[in-house]
């Protein structure tokens, strides 16, 4: 049934005072809201349940915009821009009424990253917008007039968000910035670099809980020896620190910006909105922080390249643990990352197992039968064999100076290139050959009944009554709660794979499904609060799930 907004409001007013289930009368109804056509793809069962979903469609051609602003590479910044407008418009209409979540309107606030979100999608010739609505009631009785007002507020928010003519210049700038940032990432990889940090970038954040740039922070200034200039598609020329693929050691005293730089490099896998401060920090998509995770689950990972046979005869060529130590958990994380195809490993000694990183000469003599091979001794071989980059923050040991290709000292947030001086005084280390991990096959997750996101945590329930929680904040690549929500749906679908999948197949499969089918590949109906994820991060999660089944492939 296709009706006008006024007719829909009349229907809702007639429902006033009836039982909540009467909202089901809206199923299959298409509502004309100006140039939009909207309908409910989900109707909640009661006012305390997850809100209903209103989905609207508009022909892109009817928006009278140049196609270059929403086609091809422009699609992501275009939908990101509209989603931000939709958030702001719906936020202005938010209010509270009735019981439970009655009169809720909107979706979560987008962060400073230019990303695909399910609130706004381009599907074929249409722009699709989605909002959450808490259909109002008092107890279990419908508040019809409130419902009519809520529907009008929702339609108004959608209409205002797609009225882009007054802000066309701002939209163009948003699209240009994204295309520049994407170009810069490709430039980094195509020219043999592993990171770029633009001059005058603001790397520090306001607080550890904030994504806003720190006010009055020291702007980044690249050392002359590593400074490169890049002409971007917009015509803008940016200069900054470009570090060639290899081993970069970042050193310096406490509170001088070492970890801040590393965090910015990890964040550089994403594109940023204007004013974020990290717009011209660019890292390859396959950049991942590895660290010690005491107590994590490990499933059949080949860590023998880092740790040889353990006491008791534990086989490290297929290592499993329900309670891994700091060193074995970090060894597993490194092996898993390399198995996935990660191209740049980030290591911070503050969050690492120090005995996996280095050992001084006295301890080498004292501890003769150590199964652990220090990363500092393996780094050169690892980087050369696998063509991977390593960025190591180390302020307490000189062990990584010898294999390093570049060494910078952070001094009051300003980097200085100390490569020549540091190499001249660095002690020589006994380099060792690294043996890459064998690949594994993923066979599913035994007994998984249900999985959902709660903030940045995944909560999974199993048939053996186990409730397992995985904190995704341990992975700094996961930056929005919408990513956790999408991750839960992907993991649930992959828990029973159609066939055994190699880890590298998992990453490709997820990304192909998302590119081909959008959010609909993993969610029906599609809620407005999902955010795009990388296949690498899906593999990261599967590696840590309770009852995940992996087996090592024999070479």
C-alpha positions as semicolon CSV with decimal commas, in nm:
position;residue;x (nm);y (nm);z (nm)
1;X;0,000;0,000;0,000
2;X;0,137;0,341;-0,098
3;X;0,009;0,640;0,103
4;X;0,102;1,000;0,179
5;X;0,264;1,114;0,502
6;X;-0,063;1,280;0,605
7;X;-0,252;0,953;0,553
8;X;0,008;0,767;0,758
9;X;-0,031;1,019;1,040
10;X;-0,408;0,968;1,031
11;X;-0,361;0,592;1,063
12;X;-0,131;0,640;1,363
13;X;-0,376;0,873;1,538
14;X;-0,649;0,612;1,492
15;X;-0,425;0,359;1,666
16;X;-0,416;0,573;1,980
17;X;-0,492;0,368;2,291
18;X;-0,483;0,032;2,114
19;X;-0,251;-0,254;2,208
20;X;0,109;-0,226;2,094
21;X;0,075;-0,508;1,837
22;X;-0,151;-0,281;1,633
23;X;0,163;-0,110;1,505
24;X;0,189;-0,412;1,277
25;X;-0,069;-0,238;1,059
26;X;0,228;-0,041;0,923
27;X;0,391;-0,348;0,771
28;X;0,419;-0,325;0,393
29;X;0,302;0,037;0,389
30;X;0,503;0,276;0,170
31;X;0,486;0,637;0,281
32;X;0,553;0,928;0,046
33;X;0,756;1,195;0,224
34;X;0,818;1,463;-0,035
35;X;1,081;1,324;-0,274
36;X;1,135;1,024;-0,043
37;X;0,946;0,699;-0,019
38;X;0,975;0,539;0,323
39;X;0,863;0,225;0,500
40;X;0,922;0,025;0,816
41;X;1,160;-0,267;0,763
42;X;1,133;-0,364;1,130
43;X;0,857;-0,301;1,383
44;X;0,947;-0,360;1,745
45;X;0,737;-0,588;1,965
46;X;0,709;-0,352;2,263
47;X;0,839;-0,009;2,369
48;X;1,129;-0,166;2,560
49;X;1,257;-0,365;2,262
50;X;1,519;-0,260;2,006
51;X;1,373;0,039;1,815
52;X;1,192;0,001;1,484
53;X;1,369;0,082;1,155
54;X;1,240;0,336;0,906
55;X;1,405;0,307;0,564
56;X;1,365;0,569;0,292
57;X;1,472;0,574;-0,073
58;X;1,533;0,860;-0,311
59;X;1,645;0,852;-0,673
60;X;1,993;1,000;-0,693
61;X;1,900;1,175;-1,015
62;X;1,623;1,363;-0,835
63;X;1,880;1,527;-0,605
64;X;2,013;1,729;-0,901
65;X;2,377;1,675;-0,803
66;X;2,678;1,620;-1,029
67;X;2,723;1,239;-1,049
68;X;3,095;1,282;-0,975
69;X;2,997;1,362;-0,617
70;X;2,841;1,023;-0,549
71;X;2,976;0,779;-0,807
72;X;3,286;0,562;-0,791
73;X;3,543;0,669;-0,534
74;X;3,316;0,955;-0,424
75;X;3,046;0,719;-0,293
76;X;3,201;0,670;0,052
77;X;3,258;1,041;0,134
78;X;2,918;1,126;-0,013
79;X;2,729;0,880;0,208
80;X;2,949;0,975;0,505
81;X;2,860;1,341;0,457
82;X;2,488;1,270;0,431
83;X;2,502;1,041;0,736
84;X;2,654;1,324;0,941
85;X;2,376;1,558;0,830
86;X;2,117;1,290;0,909
87;X;2,265;1,247;1,256
88;X;2,259;1,621;1,326
89;X;1,906;1,665;1,190
90;X;1,768;1,371;1,389
91;X;1,951;1,483;1,703
92;X;1,762;1,811;1,694
93;X;1,433;1,620;1,696
94;X;1,514;1,385;1,983
95;X;1,284;1,384;2,279
96;X;1,147;1,149;2,542
97;X;0,791;1,031;2,582
98;X;0,597;0,736;2,718
99;X;0,750;0,406;2,828
100;X;1,087;0,248;2,750
101;X;1,248;0,389;2,438
102;X;0,934;0,566;2,318
103;X;1,000;0,856;2,080
104;X;1,366;0,770;2,029
105;X;1,483;0,901;1,693
106;X;1,824;0,866;1,530
107;X;2,136;0,654;1,536
108;X;2,481;0,666;1,702
109;X;2,709;0,963;1,649
110;X;2,965;0,910;1,370
111;X;3,330;0,950;1,467
112;X;3,592;1,160;1,284
113;X;3,654;0,886;1,028
114;X;3,512;0,897;0,675
115;X;3,356;0,552;0,655
116;X;3,065;0,357;0,513
117;X;2,777;0,339;0,759
118;X;2,444;0,166;0,720
119;X;2,246;0,483;0,795
120;X;2,313;0,599;0,438
121;X;2,391;0,375;0,141
122;X;2,402;0,409;-0,234
123;X;2,221;0,109;-0,382
124;X;2,203;0,119;-0,760
125;X;2,026;0,437;-0,867
126;X;1,894;0,511;-0,517
127;X;2,018;0,671;-0,200
128;X;1,891;0,475;0,100
129;X;1,854;0,637;0,443
130;X;1,777;0,453;0,767
131;X;1,672;0,576;1,110
132;X;1,582;0,405;1,436
133;X;1,242;0,496;1,581
134;X;1,109;0,405;1,922
135;X;0,739;0,369;1,844
136;X;0,573;0,534;2,145
137;X;0,343;0,381;2,401
138;X;0,227;0,427;2,757
139;X;0,279;0,086;2,906
140;X;0,156;-0,138;2,623
141;X;-0,093;0,113;2,483
142;X;-0,007;0,307;2,167
143;X;0,042;0,682;2,189
144;X;-0,098;0,755;1,844
145;X;-0,053;1,133;1,836
146;X;0,306;1,100;1,957
147;X;0,366;0,834;1,691
148;X;0,232;1,063;1,417
149;X;0,457;1,344;1,537
150;X;0,758;1,110;1,554
151;X;0,702;0,991;1,197
152;X;0,684;1,350;1,073
153;X;1,004;1,433;1,264
154;X;1,177;1,136;1,103
155;X;1,068;1,231;0,752
156;X;1,165;1,593;0,811
157;X;1,511;1,489;0,929
158;X;1,562;1,272;0,621
159;X;1,443;1,543;0,383
160;X;1,663;1,810;0,537
161;X;1,966;1,579;0,532
162;X;1,939;1,524;0,155
163;X;1,882;1,891;0,076
164;X;2,245;1,944;-0,022
165;X;2,227;2,247;-0,248
166;X;2,286;2,500;0,035
167;X;2,601;2,309;0,138
168;X;2,729;2,195;-0,201
169;X;3,068;2,361;-0,156
170;X;3,117;2,187;0,180
171;X;3,019;1,852;0,025
172;X;3,267;1,905;-0,258
173;X;3,545;1,978;-0,007
174;X;3,453;1,664;0,189
175;X;3,474;1,449;-0,123
176;X;3,800;1,611;-0,237
177;X;3,960;1,556;0,103
178;X;3,867;1,186;0,098
179;X;4,004;1,140;-0,254
180;X;4,326;1,316;-0,150
181;X;4,363;1,094;0,155
182;X;4,299;0,777;-0,046
183;X;4,554;0,889;-0,304
184;X;4,808;0,950;-0,028
185;X;4,763;0,594;0,102
186;X;4,818;0,453;-0,247
187;X;5,122;0,679;-0,289
188;X;5,270;0,540;0,031
189;X;5,243;0,179;-0,086
190;X;5,326;0,239;-0,454
191;X;5,647;0,422;-0,365
192;X;5,777;0,169;-0,115
193;X;5,692;0,356;0,206
194;X;5,517;0,225;0,515
195;X;5,381;0,551;0,656
196;X;5,341;0,920;0,589
197;X;5,276;1,191;0,849
198;X;5,196;1,531;0,710
199;X;5,364;1,842;0,842
200;X;5,144;2,045;1,079
201;X;4,935;1,738;1,165
202;X;4,796;1,737;1,518
203;X;4,863;1,386;1,647
204;X;4,770;1,404;2,020
205;X;4,408;1,357;2,124
206;X;4,228;1,561;2,388
207;X;4,216;1,267;2,633
208;X;4,241;0,889;2,615
209;X;3,860;0,883;2,593
210;X;3,828;1,151;2,327
211;X;3,872;1,148;1,948
212;X;3,910;1,527;1,934
213;X;4,255;1,679;1,866
214;X;4,437;1,829;2,161
215;X;4,404;2,205;2,177
216;X;4,739;2,390;2,159
217;X;4,924;2,068;2,074
218;X;5,265;2,088;1,905
219;X;5,214;2,047;1,528
220;X;5,409;1,765;1,366
221;X;5,724;1,867;1,180
222;X;5,910;1,611;0,970
223;X;6,289;1,574;0,985
224;X;6,448;1,712;0,663
225;X;6,610;1,377;0,578
226;X;6,272;1,201;0,563
227;X;6,064;1,489;0,428
228;X;5,883;1,427;0,101
229;X;5,633;1,632;-0,097
230;X;5,322;1,485;-0,259
231;X;5,093;1,655;-0,509
232;X;4,738;1,539;-0,441
233;X;4,447;1,509;-0,690
234;X;4,297;1,833;-0,558
235;X;4,614;2,015;-0,662
236;X;4,725;2,061;-0,302
237;X;5,088;1,978;-0,224
238;X;5,156;1,827;0,119
239;X;5,494;1,766;0,279
240;X;5,563;1,524;0,558
241;X;5,766;1,237;0,696
242;X;5,769;0,936;0,462
243;X;5,946;0,630;0,603
244;X;6,057;0,358;0,358
245;X;5,945;0,000;0,416
246;X;6,182;-0,155;0,666
247;X;6,238;-0,130;1,040
248;X;6,168;0,205;1,205
249;X;6,264;0,255;1,569
250;X;6,091;0,540;1,750
251;X;6,273;0,632;2,070
252;X;6,284;0,917;2,319
253;X;6,204;0,999;2,677
254;X;5,871;0,955;2,849
255;X;5,586;1,190;2,747
256;X;5,761;1,308;2,430
257;X;5,513;1,158;2,184
258;X;5,640;0,810;2,094
259;X;5,317;0,622;2,160
260;X;5,111;0,912;2,026
261;X;5,294;0,880;1,696
262;X;5,236;0,504;1,690
263;X;4,864;0,551;1,761
264;X;4,840;0,804;1,479
265;X;5,010;0,561;1,239
266;X;4,754;0,293;1,331
267;X;4,473;0,545;1,287
268;X;4,621;0,633;0,949
269;X;4,449;0,333;0,789
270;X;4,131;0,547;0,795
271;X;4,042;0,872;0,622
272;X;3,962;1,164;0,850
273;X;3,726;1,460;0,841
274;X;3,851;1,814;0,807
275;X;3,982;1,952;1,136
276;X;4,065;1,615;1,290
277;X;4,438;1,686;1,275
278;X;4,526;1,347;1,127
279;X;4,390;1,409;0,776
280;X;4,732;1,361;0,617
281;X;4,851;1,066;0,822
282;X;4,851;0,772;0,581
283;X;4,921;0,405;0,649
284;X;4,864;0,095;0,434
285;X;4,533;-0,083;0,509
286;X;4,733;-0,382;0,631
287;X;4,884;-0,200;0,930
288;X;4,825;-0,368;1,266
289;X;4,939;-0,327;1,626
290;X;5,054;-0,647;1,794
291;X;5,091;-0,673;2,170
292;X;5,087;-0,905;2,469
293;X;4,738;-1,020;2,569
294;X;4,771;-1,218;2,891
295;X;4,505;-1,485;2,916
296;X;4,386;-1,476;2,553
297;X;4,274;-1,786;2,366
298;X;4,506;-1,922;2,097
299;X;4,398;-2,180;1,839
300;X;4,657;-2,399;1,661
301;X;4,893;-2,114;1,572
302;X;5,244;-2,182;1,443
303;X;5,460;-1,972;1,676
304;X;5,775;-2,181;1,623
305;X;5,944;-1,894;1,441
306;X;5,943;-1,703;1,770
307;X;5,924;-1,971;2,038
308;X;6,070;-2,320;2,006
309;X;5,943;-2,630;2,187
310;X;5,823;-2,543;2,535
311;X;5,888;-2,745;2,852
312;X;5,664;-3,049;2,869
313;X;5,689;-3,107;2,496
314;X;5,429;-2,848;2,392
315;X;5,430;-2,825;2,015
316;X;5,474;-2,463;1,909
317;X;5,420;-2,548;1,542
318;X;5,052;-2,582;1,633
319;X;5,017;-2,396;1,960
320;X;4,687;-2,372;2,145
321;X;4,608;-2,224;2,484
322;X;4,307;-2,126;2,691
323;X;4,525;-1,890;2,898
324;X;4,828;-1,773;2,700
325;X;5,112;-1,592;2,876
326;X;5,238;-1,252;2,770
327;X;5,511;-1,390;2,544
328;X;5,308;-1,672;2,386
329;X;5,008;-1,443;2,330
330;X;5,225;-1,185;2,157
331;X;5,403;-1,452;1,952
332;X;5,061;-1,579;1,845
333;X;4,945;-1,228;1,752
334;X;5,254;-1,172;1,537
335;X;5,217;-1,509;1,364
336;X;4,844;-1,453;1,306
337;X;4,905;-1,105;1,163
338;X;5,167;-1,233;0,919
339;X;4,942;-1,523;0,825
340;X;4,662;-1,276;0,744
341;X;4,892;-1,079;0,517
342;X;4,953;-0,775;0,737
343;X;5,213;-0,548;0,575
344;X;5,318;-0,323;0,865
345;X;5,351;-0,445;1,226
346;X;5,335;-0,188;1,506
347;X;5,506;-0,274;1,835
348;X;5,512;-0,065;2,153
349;X;5,738;-0,189;2,431
350;X;5,489;-0,055;2,687
351;X;5,228;-0,311;2,578
352;X;5,464;-0,592;2,479
353;X;5,616;-0,894;2,648
354;X;5,968;-0,759;2,700
355;X;6,125;-1,107;2,699
356;X;5,994;-1,154;2,344
357;X;6,145;-0,824;2,232
358;X;6,497;-0,833;2,367
359;X;6,738;-0,975;2,625
360;X;7,056;-0,811;2,755
361;X;7,398;-0,978;2,750
362;X;7,389;-1,069;3,119
363;X;7,055;-1,247;3,091
364;X;7,176;-1,427;2,778
365;X;7,458;-1,579;2,982
366;X;7,239;-1,649;3,283
367;X;6,943;-1,804;3,095
368;X;7,101;-2,056;2,859
369;X;6,805;-2,271;2,760
370;X;6,546;-2,013;2,660
371;X;6,288;-2,129;2,403
372;X;6,209;-1,765;2,316
373;X;6,380;-1,608;2,016
374;X;6,388;-1,232;2,059
375;X;6,208;-1,025;1,797
376;X;6,503;-0,786;1,785
377;X;6,718;-1,071;1,651
378;X;6,454;-1,188;1,402
379;X;6,332;-0,848;1,279
380;X;6,582;-0,811;0,995
381;X;6,508;-1,156;0,854
382;X;6,133;-1,112;0,899
383;X;6,127;-0,777;0,718
384;X;6,343;-0,902;0,429
385;X;6,174;-1,240;0,379
386;X;5,813;-1,126;0,402
387;X;5,851;-0,770;0,274
388;X;5,684;-0,635;0,586
389;X;5,756;-0,319;0,777
390;X;5,803;-0,290;1,152
391;X;5,753;0,024;1,357
392;X;5,895;-0,030;1,705
393;X;5,859;0,214;1,994
394;X;6,152;0,147;2,225
395;X;6,286;0,380;2,488
396;X;6,439;0,129;2,727
397;X;6,663;-0,091;2,511
398;X;6,907;-0,050;2,223
399;X;6,837;-0,400;2,088
400;X;6,641;-0,285;1,781
401;X;6,892;-0,018;1,676
402;X;7,123;-0,259;1,494
403;X;6,861;-0,410;1,258
404;X;6,678;-0,077;1,217
405;X;6,678;0,096;0,881
406;X;6,565;0,427;1,033
407;X;6,576;0,564;1,389
408;X;6,395;0,875;1,504
409;X;6,406;1,045;1,840
410;X;6,087;1,212;1,961
411;X;6,179;1,530;2,143
412;X;5,884;1,733;2,270
413;X;5,664;1,578;1,999
414;X;5,910;1,669;1,721
415;X;6,093;1,382;1,544
416;X;6,467;1,398;1,480
417;X;6,643;1,158;1,245
418;X;6,920;0,999;1,453
419;X;6,984;0,701;1,226
420;X;7,354;0,762;1,157
421;X;7,444;0,856;1,513
422;X;7,244;0,573;1,671
423;X;7,383;0,311;1,432
424;X;7,737;0,422;1,514
425;X;7,696;0,352;1,884
426;X;7,449;0,063;1,871
427;X;7,573;-0,276;1,990
428;X;7,584;-0,551;1,732
429;X;7,329;-0,827;1,784
430;X;7,335;-1,189;1,678
431;X;7,075;-1,187;1,401
432;X;6,868;-1,503;1,352
433;X;6,664;-1,638;1,062
434;X;6,290;-1,616;1,096
435;X;6,072;-1,908;0,992
436;X;5,729;-1,784;0,870
437;X;5,419;-1,947;1,024
438;X;5,233;-2,220;0,844
439;X;4,887;-2,122;0,726
440;X;4,573;-2,253;0,894
441;X;4,223;-2,355;0,796
442;X;3,919;-2,221;0,982
443;X;3,642;-2,478;1,030
444;X;3,387;-2,286;1,235
445;X;3,293;-2,213;1,596
446;X;3,159;-2,508;1,794
447;X;2,837;-2,458;1,985
448;X;2,791;-2,086;1,918
449;X;2,424;-2,007;1,978
450;X;2,414;-1,629;1,974
451;X;2,651;-1,336;1,958
452;X;2,580;-0,966;2,002
453;X;2,768;-0,642;2,052
454;X;2,759;-0,446;2,373
455;X;2,954;-0,127;2,321
456;X;3,295;-0,237;2,195
457;X;3,253;-0,588;2,336
458;X;3,124;-0,903;2,174
459;X;2,916;-1,125;2,403
460;X;2,873;-1,484;2,282
461;X;2,655;-1,760;2,427
462;X;2,731;-2,127;2,369
463;X;2,548;-2,457;2,391
464;X;2,766;-2,561;2,687
465;X;2,627;-2,257;2,880
466;X;2,952;-2,063;2,842
467;X;2,917;-1,686;2,808
468;X;3,229;-1,547;2,644
469;X;3,322;-1,179;2,613
470;X;3,579;-1,035;2,374
471;X;3,686;-0,674;2,417
472;X;3,739;-0,524;2,073
473;X;3,906;-0,217;2,220
474;X;4,217;-0,440;2,240
475;X;4,232;-0,391;1,863
476;X;4,289;-0,019;1,790
477;X;4,171;-0,075;1,432
478;X;3,816;-0,104;1,571
479;X;3,713;0,257;1,630
480;X;3,330;0,267;1,626
481;X;3,064;0,066;1,805
482;X;2,895;0,019;1,469
483;X;3,192;-0,193;1,366
484;X;3,136;-0,416;1,669
485;X;2,769;-0,454;1,574
486;X;2,856;-0,556;1,219
487;X;3,133;-0,782;1,346
488;X;2,885;-0,977;1,561
489;X;2,670;-1,047;1,256
490;X;2,968;-1,152;1,043
491;X;3,105;-1,386;1,310
492;X;2,763;-1,545;1,358
493;X;2,738;-1,616;0,985
494;X;3,096;-1,745;0,961
495;X;3,056;-1,969;1,267
496;X;2,918;-2,233;1,029
497;X;3,119;-2,183;0,711
498;X;3,004;-2,360;0,393
499;X;3,349;-2,517;0,374
500;X;3,682;-2,494;0,555
501;X;3,842;-2,156;0,483
502;X;4,207;-2,057;0,488
503;X;4,262;-1,745;0,697
504;X;4,350;-1,539;0,390
505;X;4,027;-1,661;0,228
506;X;3,827;-1,528;0,523
507;X;3,959;-1,176;0,475
508;X;3,892;-1,182;0,101
509;X;3,547;-1,339;0,142
510;X;3,425;-1,079;0,393
511;X;3,549;-0,786;0,187
512;X;3,405;-0,926;-0,136
513;X;3,066;-0,984;0,029
514;X;3,055;-0,631;0,166
515;X;3,167;-0,475;-0,163
516;X;2,914;-0,679;-0,362
517;X;2,610;-0,677;-0,134
518;X;2,680;-0,397;0,114
519;X;2,549;-0,434;0,467
520;X;2,277;-0,662;0,334
521;X;2,536;-0,939;0,308
522;X;2,522;-0,979;0,686
523;X;2,206;-0,803;0,809
524;X;1,837;-0,839;0,716
525;X;1,672;-0,602;0,779
526;X;1,959;-0,356;0,781
527;X;1,966;-0,137;1,094
528;X;2,111;0,217;1,077
529;X;2,390;0,160;1,332
530;X;2,643;-0,055;1,143
531;X;2,991;0,056;1,030
532;X;3,216;-0,106;0,769
533;X;3,489;-0,346;0,891
534;X;3,798;-0,495;0,733
535;X;3,839;-0,865;0,668
536;X;4,164;-0,847;0,865
537;X;3,971;-0,748;1,176
538;X;3,721;-1,030;1,126
539;X;4,012;-1,275;1,123
540;X;4,152;-1,101;1,434
541;X;3,823;-1,170;1,613
542;X;3,790;-1,532;1,497
543;X;4,141;-1,599;1,624
544;X;4,026;-1,506;1,975
545;X;3,679;-1,663;1,987
546;X;3,600;-1,939;2,234
547;X;3,561;-2,278;2,059
548;X;3,693;-2,149;1,726
549;X;3,828;-2,447;1,531
550;X;4,149;-2,406;1,330
551;X;4,390;-2,662;1,192
552;X;4,743;-2,605;1,062
553;X;4,809;-2,684;0,698
554;X;5,109;-2,907;0,647
555;X;5,370;-2,772;0,408
